[in-house]
Amino acid sequence: MLSTFLSQVVNGLILGSLIGLIALGYTMVYGIIQLINFAHGEIFMVGSYGGLAMFTYLLPTAIQNQWWFALPLLLIAGAAIAVVVAVLMERFAYRPLRNAPRLAPLITALGVSVALQEAVRVFYPNATAAVPFPKVFVEGTLAIPIGDGIVPIRYTGMLIIVVSLLLAFALNTFVNNSRMGRAMRATSQDRDVARLMGINPDRVIVLTFVLGAALAGVAGILYGADLGLININIGLQNGLFAFTAAVLGGIGNIKGAVAGGLVIGLVKTLGGQYLPGGTPYDYVWIFVVLIAVLVFRPQGFFGETERVRA
Amino acid sequence: MSRRRAVVTAAILAGALALSACGTNREEGGGAAAGACDTSKGTLVVGLVAPLSGNLSALGLGMQNSADLAIDQANQNCTVPGYALRLQAEDDQSLPPIAANAATRLASDANVVGVVGTLNSSTAQTVQPILQQRGIVQISPANTNPTLTQGEAYETAPERPFDNYFRVATTDAVQGPFGAQYLVNTAGKRAIAVIDDGKTYGAGLAAAFAAEAERLGATIVAREKVGENDTDFSGVVTNIRAVNPDAVYYGGEYPAAGPLSAQIAAGGLNIPVMGGDALINAEYVPLGGRPGDLGTSVGAPAEDLESAQQFISDYEAANYVEDYETYGALTYDATNIIINSLVTALNGGDWSEDTRAAVVEAVQATDYEGAAGPVTFDEFGDTTNKLLTVYTVEGDAFVPLETGTYEAG
């Protein structure tokens, strides 16, 4: 049925653009310091909880119901908290290991991931169970009649697609056209030569973490607002998808992260609908696609073959 | 991980100490020496294994408090001559491996007389064999999967796998069909989508429901599975929307069921979600459950039971932070059955690990008027009380619709 197919495409695009938004953080950090920052999924989770805390404990009740006011505040709060955590993480967990063998920061990233998840579990009130997230956008669905059925699109889902694509576009423009973006690209190509050109690599690296975390924080808020609840496992789950998306698109590449996210979203929903096994097997198809892509195009959709450095 | 467990254990121990200190204070506050019991023979331990943290902690903490209440009362009333009792609550986080660790810890203590729990059927599966090795009696107030008492072939050749395991909750082999009878016969639903979370409890319940619903003439139009930690169900919702169901039955627990219900509505399907006892929780509606959703639960609602009024007022008097939740009265009964059986088994004598066999025997022979109703156990260790209740969401909470006894039709 056409309406079913289109509904699943819509579901896939919503999930995919959210995953793409998170994947940008993975891909940028990898691009610049070749670190797979496994804690990035938890930054997404922390941003979500941070925004929720701001909403619950700081926002006056009168404003809570005004979504056009509460939503921007929430997005800023979520991004800000994610950024603070990411900067601390970079300063204390990764910078001391900047020149260590690559495996050391990778293991550290896993440790930071567990630490963040546990910190939220222990210190956030009632975080041991799923907590309801405020509906800070227009509730309900737009039902588009198509053929023999309807295609329902959640307003929050539209918000996710629009915001994600806008942010990805803005990031791409920033990296390609701004002075700081040029410094980022230079640092990713060769940190030492960039330093000789008067670029401070530490500042550039921090900025990379800041940008990635801000996007993840925004994604955390959008995710909560869309589904109406969050739990401490969302970082692990969506972080894994986002990491896969970054690899699929070619890690280090901004367009690739978004494309990878959309592919994963569509594979998950369409695979769950049409492939044998149904929804219980949708995760399987994601990783089947990942393996297939890695076999035939190891650098991902948009990736370049890795440069070997002297 | 082990550090966290240490912290949690320390916190629980501190809590237990604080509670027992309160108990002592109360006795001394009473002033009269006549109130003090003879505890010259030492302290015996009743174990509890339940999720005290994690998604299902609301239910688990209600169980912990209810067991604590029963033990407090036994200590005050000098129920066990010569001994004081202590509750040792272990957190299983709803995870079978953690539950196994908890059971091992309890089994290694020679003073453990019996264990109350678990909440989840999946955790019971790992706890059962560990306690059996030491012959420790286990009574669950909440496990509903039929295989726990009647073996894998419970439908054709039931065989009891563990003679030390009992439960005061009735099984999904009863609960699922009971729900089906309501949804098909009373609510008149004919095209039902069945979804489960693939866990021991959820899958078993959904299968039992589906079989009875089909027998009653309904069509199972879709059969789907979701992950218990999933939060985005839009794929599943689109799948079932394509087949136009007039109701959804969900075999699983409220942390997934709430958002599933909300997303079914968001997907343009205005149909009720029905589930089992694991849906009946105060958090179900805040997480997305809608008015009109349905759930069955074992026993009758404690508030409506004449026999449970004493339990409720005692629970409130004890000022626990958390509500007693769905399994409070049943946990209270399970704990009291262990205590009473201990008294019978001791028969005035001294405790040794050999007494455990006598405790199991005494539990098997139980004939007890509990807060949640009369309890006797059949040859499998299942309660003979097959009372169930259908609840529905009104406003932001479940309210009982009708209570009945399941009869295979």
Interface residues (C-beta under 8 A of the other chain):
Chain A: M1 T4 S7 Q8 N11 I14 L15 E118 R121 V122 T128 A129 A130 P132 G140 T141 A143 G149 I150 P152 R154 L227 G228 L229 I230 N231 N233 I234 Q237 K268 T269 G272 Q273 G278 T279 P280 D282
Chain B: R4 S53 G54 N55 L56 S57 A58 G198 E224 K225 V226 N229 T231 D232 S234 G235 V236 T238 N239 R241 A242 P255 G258 P259 A262 Q263 A266 G267 G268 E283 P286 L287 G288
